[in-house]
């Protein structure tokens, strides 16, 4: 007959606080194991993000430089096109007006001879108005200094009443469009006559000075001017 030992089949009483503490410790250990490698991963992620940000900034800077370069090229293109457009317009107008210069010369000669009358006068004035609107300007006047850049000398002479090379007659007027000379003015020029005018006056003054000096020297030799 076997005797039963009391107390072996019963579970020992464990305080509930101790059990909960052991569970919390186990959970904290698990959390610590999971959170252990996290800081290294965050650091790598931050480094990767920084690298991507640097790449994005470099790409943005490069694209901004490309945009600025394209904008500058476009502005230069616009200025070049505008300059070429104005030049083509001036050349076309100059070519057209060059063909009309003989007609304008005929109108000028008819006006000088008093033949610009009636319907011909109205047509001539209308033509002159149109070419003036296109920018054609006539130049060349008697008495103005000779300028080889806008004048063409066809006749040459000397005159005592001029002090420099001067246009004394306009044989054919000149025409220009803006700063572009279509045809120089064909003129007759006169130069100062050698030994006359200013040169003669200068020589006369020198001779007068020499005469005065001679008279002073003569007075000094004779002891001064005679009294009485």
ABEGO torsion letter per residue (X at the ends): XBBBBBGAABBBBBBAAAAAAAAAAAAAAAAAAAAAAAAAAAAAAAAAAAAAAAAAAAAAAAAAAAAAAAAAAAAAAAAAAAAAAAAAAAAAAAAAAAAAAAAAAAAAAAAAAGABBEAAAAAAAAAAAAAAAAGBBBBEBBGBBBBAAABBBABBBBBAABABBBBABBABBBBBBEABBABBBBBBBBBBBBGBEAAAAAAAAAAAAAAAAAAAAAAAAAGEBBBX
